[in-house]
Amino acid sequence: MTIVALAFVVMLTGILGAYWMFVVRPEEQTHQAFWRRLRATPATVRAQSNLLKQAQQLSAVSYFDTALRRSENRLRPRTLLREQ
């Protein structure tokens, strides 16, 4: 009876160890890599938003750019038409 119980424990340990080695561990590594990439995103988002802010310059002349930015709500239909 003890040999049967010992064989059961050894087989169960082997199966659970193989499951951990081939299923659980790779999933944990993928999960950790995902969170590392997710934490690195704010710097990328800031860089993209800086690029977008530079691309939205309305005029090369700073005075006109300031004036156009102030009247942006009134110019929105024209801007949408121009973008289309």
N, CA, C and O atoms as a MOPAC input file, in Angstrom:
PM7 MOZYME 1SCF
protein

 N      0.81700 1    -1.19900 1     0.00000 1
 C      0.00000 1     0.00000 1     0.00000 1
 C      0.86000 1     1.26200 1     0.00000 1
 O      0.52100 1     2.24400 1    -0.66100 1
 N      1.96300 1     1.24000 1     0.73400 1
 C      2.84200 1     2.41100 1     0.77100 1
 C      3.52700 1     2.63100 1    -0.56400 1
 O      3.79900 1     3.76900 1    -0.94700 1
 N      3.80900 1     1.53600 1    -1.28200 1
 C      4.44800 1     1.67600 1    -2.58900 1
 C      3.48300 1     2.34000 1    -3.57100 1
 O      3.88700 1     3.17100 1    -4.38400 1
 N      2.21700 1     1.96900 1    -3.48900 1
 C      1.20500 1     2.57100 1    -4.35800 1
 C      1.06100 1     4.05800 1    -4.04100 1
 O      0.99500 1     4.88100 1    -4.95400 1
 N      1.01100 1     4.40300 1    -2.77300 1
 C      0.89200 1     5.80600 1    -2.37300 1
 C      2.12900 1     6.58700 1    -2.77900 1
 O      2.01500 1     7.72200 1    -3.24200 1
 N      3.30200 1     6.00600 1    -2.61700 1
 C      4.54800 1     6.66300 1    -3.00100 1
 C      4.61500 1     6.84600 1    -4.51200 1
 O      5.04200 1     7.89900 1    -4.98400 1
 N      4.20100 1     5.84300 1    -5.27600 1
 C      4.17600 1     5.95400 1    -6.73800 1
 C      3.19400 1     7.04500 1    -7.17000 1
 O      3.47700 1     7.81400 1    -8.08800 1
 N      2.03400 1     7.10500 1    -6.49900 1
 C      1.05200 1     8.14500 1    -6.80400 1
 C      1.62300 1     9.52800 1    -6.55700 1
 O      1.45400 1    10.42100 1    -7.38800 1
 N      2.30100 1     9.72600 1    -5.42700 1
 C      2.88400 1    11.02900 1    -5.08500 1
 C      3.97600 1    11.40400 1    -6.08100 1
 O      4.05200 1    12.55600 1    -6.50600 1
 N      4.81600 1    10.45400 1    -6.45600 1
 C      5.89900 1    10.72000 1    -7.41500 1
 C      5.32200 1    11.09100 1    -8.77800 1
 O      5.78500 1    12.04800 1    -9.39900 1
 N      4.33100 1    10.35800 1    -9.25000 1
 C      3.71500 1    10.65400 1   -10.54700 1
 C      2.99600 1    12.00300 1   -10.52900 1
 O      3.09200 1    12.77800 1   -11.48000 1
 N      2.27900 1    12.27400 1    -9.44600 1
 C      1.59100 1    13.55000 1    -9.32000 1
 C      2.58900 1    14.70100 1    -9.31300 1
 O      2.36000 1    15.72300 1    -9.96100 1
 N      3.68500 1    14.54700 1    -8.59300 1
 C      4.73000 1    15.56700 1    -8.54700 1
 C      5.33700 1    15.76500 1    -9.93500 1
 O      5.57100 1    16.90000 1   -10.34900 1
 N      5.58900 1    14.69000 1   -10.64700 1
 C      6.13900 1    14.78600 1   -11.99800 1
 C      5.19100 1    15.49000 1   -12.95600 1
 O      5.61700 1    16.33600 1   -13.74300 1
 N      3.92400 1    15.14800 1   -12.89600 1
 C      2.93300 1    15.77700 1   -13.77700 1
 C      2.77500 1    17.25500 1   -13.45600 1
 O      2.75700 1    18.08900 1   -14.36100 1
 N      2.66200 1    17.58400 1   -12.18200 1
 C      2.52200 1    18.98900 1   -11.79900 1
 C      3.78300 1    19.79000 1   -12.13200 1
 O      3.69600 1    20.94800 1   -12.53900 1
 N      4.95500 1    19.17100 1   -11.95900 1
 C      6.20700 1    19.83900 1   -12.31100 1
 C      6.30400 1    20.10800 1   -13.80700 1
 O      6.73000 1    21.18500 1   -14.22400 1
 N      5.91100 1    19.13100 1   -14.61100 1
 C      5.92100 1    19.32500 1   -16.06300 1
 C      4.92000 1    20.39500 1   -16.46900 1
 O      5.21000 1    21.21800 1   -17.33700 1
 N      3.74500 1    20.39200 1   -15.85000 1
 C      2.73800 1    21.42300 1   -16.13700 1
 C      3.27900 1    22.80000 1   -15.80500 1
 O      3.11200 1    23.73800 1   -16.58400 1
 N      3.92400 1    22.93000 1   -14.66000 1
 C      4.48800 1    24.21700 1   -14.27100 1
 C      5.57900 1    24.63400 1   -15.24600 1
 O      5.65200 1    25.79700 1   -15.64300 1
 N      6.42400 1    23.68900 1   -15.63200 1
 C      7.56100 1    24.00400 1   -16.48500 1
 C      7.14300 1    24.39500 1   -17.90100 1
 O      7.74100 1    25.29500 1   -18.49000 1
 N      6.13400 1    23.74100 1   -18.45000 1
 C      5.77500 1    23.96500 1   -19.84300 1
 C      4.55900 1    24.87800 1   -20.03800 1
 O      4.32700 1    25.34700 1   -21.15200 1
 N      3.79200 1    25.13600 1   -19.00100 1
 C      2.60300 1    25.96600 1   -19.15800 1
 C      2.66500 1    27.21600 1   -18.28600 1
 O      2.56300 1    28.33000 1   -18.79900 1
 N      2.82800 1    27.04700 1   -16.99000 1
 C      2.72900 1    28.16900 1   -16.05900 1
 C      3.91000 1    29.12500 1   -16.21800 1
 O      3.71400 1    30.33800 1   -16.29100 1
 N      5.11500 1    28.60400 1   -16.27200 1
 C      6.30100 1    29.46000 1   -16.34800 1
 C      6.31200 1    30.30800 1   -17.61600 1
 O      6.55800 1    31.50900 1   -17.50700 1
 N      6.06000 1    29.76200 1   -18.82900 1
 C      6.01500 1    30.62100 1   -20.01800 1
 C      4.91400 1    31.68500 1   -19.95000 1
 O      5.09800 1    32.80500 1   -20.42700 1
 N      3.76700 1    31.32800 1   -19.35400 1
 C      2.70700 1    32.32300 1   -19.20500 1
 C      3.13900 1    33.44800 1   -18.28100 1
 O      2.83100 1    34.60900 1   -18.55100 1
 N      3.83800 1    33.14200 1   -17.20500 1
 C      4.33100 1    34.17600 1   -16.29200 1
 C      5.33300 1    35.06900 1   -16.98700 1
 O      5.31500 1    36.28400 1   -16.79200 1
 N      6.21200 1    34.48900 1   -17.79800 1
 C      7.19400 1    35.28600 1   -18.52100 1
 C      6.51200 1    36.21000 1   -19.52800 1
 O      6.90400 1    37.36800 1   -19.67300 1
 N      5.50200 1    35.70700 1   -20.21700 1
 C      4.74900 1    36.53000 1   -21.16300 1
 C      4.02300 1    37.64900 1   -20.43300 1
 O      3.99800 1    38.78700 1   -20.90100 1
 N      3.44000 1    37.33400 1   -19.30300 1
 C      2.72500 1    38.32500 1   -18.49600 1
 C      3.67900 1    39.42500 1   -18.02300 1
 O      3.34200 1    40.60700 1   -18.09700 1
 N      4.85400 1    39.05100 1   -17.54400 1
 C      5.83100 1    40.03600 1   -17.08200 1
 C      6.33200 1    40.89900 1   -18.22900 1
 O      6.50300 1    42.10600 1   -18.05600 1
 N      6.57000 1    40.31100 1   -19.39700 1
 C      7.00800 1    41.08300 1   -20.55700 1
 C      5.92600 1    42.06300 1   -20.98700 1
 O      6.22700 1    43.19300 1   -21.37100 1
 N      4.67200 1    41.63900 1   -20.92700 1
 C      3.55700 1    42.51800 1   -21.26500 1
 C      3.51800 1    43.73000 1   -20.34200 1
 O      3.35900 1    44.85800 1   -20.80700 1
 N      3.66100 1    43.50600 1   -19.04000 1
 C      3.59400 1    44.62000 1   -18.09600 1
 C      4.80400 1    45.53500 1   -18.23200 1
 O      4.69200 1    46.74300 1   -18.02200 1
 N      5.97600 1    44.96800 1   -18.58700 1
 C      7.14700 1    45.82100 1   -18.82600 1
 C      6.90000 1    46.73300 1   -20.01200 1
 O      7.21900 1    47.92000 1   -19.95800 1
 N      6.33500 1    46.19300 1   -21.08500 1
 C      6.03900 1    47.02200 1   -22.25400 1
 C      4.96200 1    48.04300 1   -21.93200 1
 O      5.01400 1    49.17700 1   -22.40900 1
 N      3.99300 1    47.65000 1   -21.13100 1
 C      2.91000 1    48.56000 1   -20.77700 1
 C      3.41200 1    49.71600 1   -19.93200 1
 O      2.95600 1    50.84800 1   -20.09800 1
 N      4.34300 1    49.44700 1   -19.02700 1
 C      4.91700 1    50.51500 1   -18.21300 1
 C      5.78500 1    51.44200 1   -19.04400 1
 O      5.93900 1    52.60800 1   -18.68000 1
 N      6.35200 1    50.98100 1   -20.13000 1
 C      7.21100 1    51.80500 1   -20.97800 1
 C      6.40500 1    52.70000 1   -21.91200 1
 O      6.98600 1    53.55300 1   -22.58300 1
 N      5.10200 1    52.53300 1   -21.97500 1
 C      4.26400 1    53.25800 1   -22.91600 1
 C      4.19100 1    54.77000 1   -22.67800 1
 O      4.20500 1    55.50600 1   -23.66500 1
 N      4.11400 1    55.29200 1   -21.44900 1
 C      3.95300 1    56.73600 1   -21.30000 1
 C      5.02500 1    57.55700 1   -22.00300 1
 O      4.70700 1    58.62500 1   -22.52600 1
 N      6.25400 1    57.12200 1   -22.04100 1
 C      7.29400 1    57.87200 1   -22.74400 1
 C      6.99400 1    57.89800 1   -24.23800 1
 O      7.19100 1    58.92000 1   -24.89400 1
 N      6.52700 1    56.79800 1   -24.76500 1
 C      6.17800 1    56.73400 1   -26.17500 1
 C      4.98500 1    57.63100 1   -26.47200 1
 O      4.95800 1    58.32500 1   -27.48900 1
 N      4.00400 1    57.61500 1   -25.58400 1
 C      2.81600 1    58.45100 1   -25.78200 1
 C      3.20500 1    59.92200 1   -25.74200 1
 O      2.71600 1    60.71800 1   -26.54400 1
 N      4.09000 1    60.28900 1   -24.80300 1
 C      4.54600 1    61.68400 1   -24.74200 1
 C      5.26100 1    62.07500 1   -26.02000 1
 O      5.04900 1    63.17500 1   -26.53200 1
 N      6.09900 1    61.20200 1   -26.54500 1
 C      6.82100 1    61.49800 1   -27.77300 1
 C      5.85000 1    61.65700 1   -28.93900 1
 O      6.01000 1    62.56000 1   -29.76000 1
 N      4.85100 1    60.79300 1   -29.01500 1
 C      3.87000 1    60.89900 1   -30.08600 1
 C      3.04900 1    62.17600 1   -29.95000 1
 O      2.77500 1    62.83600 1   -30.95300 1
 N      2.65500 1    62.53500 1   -28.74300 1
 C      1.86000 1    63.74300 1   -28.57100 1
 C      2.68500 1    64.98100 1   -28.89600 1
 O      2.14600 1    65.95700 1   -29.41700 1
 N      3.99200 1    64.95900 1   -28.59800 1
 C      4.85000 1    66.07800 1   -28.97700 1
 C      4.92500 1    66.20500 1   -30.49200 1
 O      4.91100 1    67.31500 1   -31.02400 1
 N      5.00300 1    65.08800 1   -31.18000 1
 C      5.02100 1    65.12300 1   -32.63400 1
 C      3.71100 1    65.66400 1   -33.18200 1
 O      3.70400 1    66.43800 1   -34.13900 1
 N      2.60500 1    65.25900 1   -32.57700 1
 C      1.31100 1    65.74100 1   -33.03100 1
 C      1.16100 1    67.23600 1   -32.77500 1
 O      0.60100 1    67.95100 1   -33.60600 1
 N      1.64600 1    67.70900 1   -31.65600 1
 C      1.55200 1    69.13000 1   -31.36800 1
 C      2.35600 1    69.94800 1   -32.37200 1
 O      1.93000 1    71.03700 1   -32.75800 1
 N      3.50400 1    69.44500 1   -32.79800 1
 C      4.30400 1    70.15100 1   -33.78000 1
 C      3.61800 1    70.14000 1   -35.14900 1
 O      3.73600 1    71.10500 1   -35.90400 1
 N      2.91500 1    69.07600 1   -35.46900 1
 C      2.26700 1    68.95700 1   -36.76900 1
 C      1.03400 1    69.84300 1   -36.87000 1
 O      0.56400 1    70.08900 1   -37.98000 1
 N      0.49100 1    70.33100 1   -35.76100 1
 C     -0.73500 1    71.11000 1   -35.77600 1
 C     -0.48300 1    72.61800 1   -35.83000 1
 O     -1.35700 1    73.41200 1   -35.47900 1
 N      0.68900 1    72.99900 1   -36.26000 1
 C      0.96900 1    74.42000 1   -36.35900 1
 C      0.10700 1    74.99300 1   -37.47700 1
 O      0.11300 1    74.46500 1   -38.59000 1
 N     -0.62500 1    76.04900 1   -37.20600 1
 C     -1.58400 1    76.60000 1   -38.15900 1
 C     -0.94900 1    77.59700 1   -39.11600 1
 O     -1.44000 1    77.78000 1   -40.23000 1
 N      0.12700 1    78.23800 1   -38.70500 1
 C      0.79300 1    79.20400 1   -39.56500 1
 C      2.26300 1    79.27500 1   -39.19100 1
 O      2.62500 1    79.05800 1   -38.03500 1
 N      3.10600 1    79.57600 1   -40.16100 1
 C      4.53600 1    79.70400 1   -39.89900 1
 C      4.84200 1    81.02500 1   -39.19800 1
 O      5.86700 1    81.15500 1   -38.52800 1
 N      3.96500 1    81.98900 1   -39.35100 1
 C      4.12800 1    83.28800 1   -38.69400 1
 C      3.50800 1    83.17700 1   -37.30500 1
 O      2.33200 1    82.84200 1   -37.16400 1
 N      4.30200 1    83.45800 1   -36.29400 1
 C      3.83400 1    83.23500 1   -34.92300 1
 C      2.61500 1    84.08000 1   -34.56700 1
 O      1.73100 1    83.60900 1   -33.85000 1
 N      2.54900 1    85.33000 1   -35.05800 1
 C      1.40100 1    86.18100 1   -34.76300 1
 C      0.12300 1    85.57500 1   -35.34300 1
 O     -0.90000 1    85.51500 1   -34.66100 1
 N      0.17900 1    85.12600 1   -36.59700 1
 C     -0.99500 1    84.52000 1   -37.22200 1
 C     -1.34700 1    83.18300 1   -36.56000 1
 O     -2.52000 1    82.83700 1   -36.41600 1
 N     -0.33500 1    82.45900 1   -36.17200 1
 C     -0.58000 1    81.18100 1   -35.50000 1
 C     -1.34000 1    81.40400 1   -34.19800 1
 O     -2.28500 1    80.67700 1   -33.89300 1
 N     -0.92500 1    82.41200 1   -33.43100 1
 C     -1.60800 1    82.72600 1   -32.17600 1
 C     -3.04700 1    83.15800 1   -32.43400 1
 O     -3.96000 1    82.72700 1   -31.73100 1
 N     -3.24900 1    83.99900 1   -33.43100 1
 C     -4.59600 1    84.47300 1   -33.74900 1
 C     -5.48300 1    83.32800 1   -34.22300 1
 O     -6.65100 1    83.25300 1   -33.84100 1
 N     -4.94600 1    82.44100 1   -35.04500 1
 C     -5.74000 1    81.30800 1   -35.52500 1
 C     -6.07700 1    80.33400 1   -34.40700 1
 O     -7.15800 1    79.74600 1   -34.40200 1
 N     -5.17700 1    80.16100 1   -33.47600 1
 C     -5.46200 1    79.27000 1   -32.34600 1
 C     -6.58300 1    79.83600 1   -31.47100 1
 O     -7.40000 1    79.08200 1   -30.94300 1
 N     -6.62000 1    81.14000 1   -31.32100 1
 C     -7.68300 1    81.75700 1   -30.51300 1
 C     -9.04700 1    81.59600 1   -31.17800 1
 O    -10.05700 1    81.42900 1   -30.49500 1
 N     -9.07600 1    81.64600 1   -32.50600 1
 C    -10.35200 1    81.53200 1   -33.22000 1
 C    -10.57600 1    80.11800 1   -33.76300 1
 O    -11.26100 1    79.93800 1   -34.77100 1
 N    -10.01300 1    79.14400 1   -33.11100 1
 C    -10.08300 1    77.76200 1   -33.59400 1
 C    -11.50900 1    77.22600 1   -33.64900 1
 O    -11.83300 1    76.47500 1   -34.56900 1
 N    -12.36500 1    77.57900 1   -32.70700 1
 C    -13.74700 1    77.08900 1   -32.70800 1
 C    -14.51900 1    77.60500 1   -33.92000 1
 O    -15.32400 1    76.87700 1   -34.50100 1
 N    -14.27600 1    78.86000 1   -34.30300 1
 C    -14.97000 1    79.40700 1   -35.46800 1
 C    -14.42400 1    78.83200 1   -36.77100 1
 O    -15.12800 1    78.78900 1   -37.78000 1
 N    -13.16300 1    78.38900 1   -36.74500 1
 C    -12.54800 1    77.85400 1   -37.96200 1
 C    -12.70300 1    76.34500 1   -38.09500 1
 O    -12.26100 1    75.77100 1   -39.09100 1
 N    -13.30800 1    75.70000 1   -37.13300 1
 C    -13.40800 1    74.24200 1   -37.16000 1
 C    -14.08600 1    73.70800 1   -38.42300 1
 O    -13.57100 1    72.74800 1   -38.99700 1
 N    -15.22000 1    74.27000 1   -38.90100 1
 C    -15.82100 1    73.73800 1   -40.13500 1
 C    -14.87800 1    73.85700 1   -41.33800 1
 O    -14.79900 1    72.94100 1   -42.15600 1
 N    -14.16700 1    74.97800 1   -41.44600 1
 C    -13.21800 1    75.14200 1   -42.56100 1
 C    -12.06000 1    74.15700 1   -42.44100 1
 O    -11.57900 1    73.62200 1   -43.44000 1
 N    -11.62200 1    73.92500 1   -41.21300 1
 C    -10.52000 1    72.98500 1   -40.99600 1
 C    -10.94700 1    71.57300 1   -41.37800 1
 O    -10.18800 1    70.84600 1   -42.01800 1
 N    -12.15500 1    71.18500 1   -40.99000 1
 C    -12.66300 1    69.86500 1   -41.34800 1
 C    -12.80300 1    69.73100 1   -42.86300 1
 O    -12.46500 1    68.69100 1   -43.42800 1
 N    -13.29700 1    70.77600 1   -43.51700 1
 C    -13.43000 1    70.74700 1   -44.97400 1
 C    -12.08000 1    70.62400 1   -45.65100 1
 O    -11.93400 1    69.88200 1   -46.62300 1
 N    -11.08200 1    71.35300 1   -45.13800 1
 C     -9.73300 1    71.30000 1   -45.70700 1
 C     -9.12400 1    69.91400 1   -45.50900 1
 O     -8.44500 1    69.41200 1   -46.40400 1
 N     -9.35300 1    69.28500 1   -44.35100 1
 C     -8.79900 1    67.96300 1   -44.08800 1
 C     -9.47300 1    66.88200 1   -44.94300 1
 O     -8.84800 1    65.88100 1   -45.29100 1
 N    -10.72800 1    67.09000 1   -45.27000 1
 C    -11.42400 1    66.10300 1   -46.09900 1
 C    -10.92100 1    66.18300 1   -47.51400 1
 O    -11.38000 1    65.43300 1   -48.37600 1

